[in-house]
Amino acid sequence: NGWLDTYCCESMNHCFAAKEEEICVGFSILIDKKEGEAEFRVAVSPDFIGSGYGRKIINNTLTLGFEVYKYKIISLIVRKNNPYAIKLYQRHDFKLYGETTENIQGQCIEFFKMKIDNEHFVMGEN
């Protein structure tokens, strides 16, 4: 009942696994929205949080999104109570543009909306 179950079966979405040797350390998804836009989701295995994998996964996924799939805008939602993730996204030049409340497994969760456009994305280690 998570992101992979929800989004990976859609033919226009792009799912990526991040592996270190044979261990899956995380994954990301680019969810195809309207023409030229995608929504981004990323998850890092709890054992690997803080080890730099999130930064690498974000950078690699954005590079694919803008350079290979030619998206003009990539957006995401991030929990308001996750300052570490918010700061990480801001280091990749994502900008806040709104707020939303989503029902996640029966709970109302507050999120910030963030986005980046292809003109502001700079490939490299952020």
Secondary structure as GFF3:
##gff-version 3
##sequence-region A 1 126
A	DSSP	alpha_helix	3	7	.	.	.	ID=ss1
A	DSSP	beta_strand	14	20	.	.	.	ID=ss2
A	DSSP	beta_strand	23	32	.	.	.	ID=ss3
A	DSSP	beta_strand	37	44	.	.	.	ID=ss4
A	DSSP	three_ten_helix	46	48	.	.	.	ID=ss5
A	DSSP	alpha_helix	53	63	.	.	.	ID=ss6
A	DSSP	pi_helix	64	68	.	.	.	ID=ss7
A	DSSP	beta_strand	73	79	.	.	.	ID=ss8
A	DSSP	alpha_helix	83	91	.	.	.	ID=ss9
A	DSSP	beta_strand	95	104	.	.	.	ID=ss10
A	DSSP	beta_strand	107	117	.	.	.	ID=ss11
###
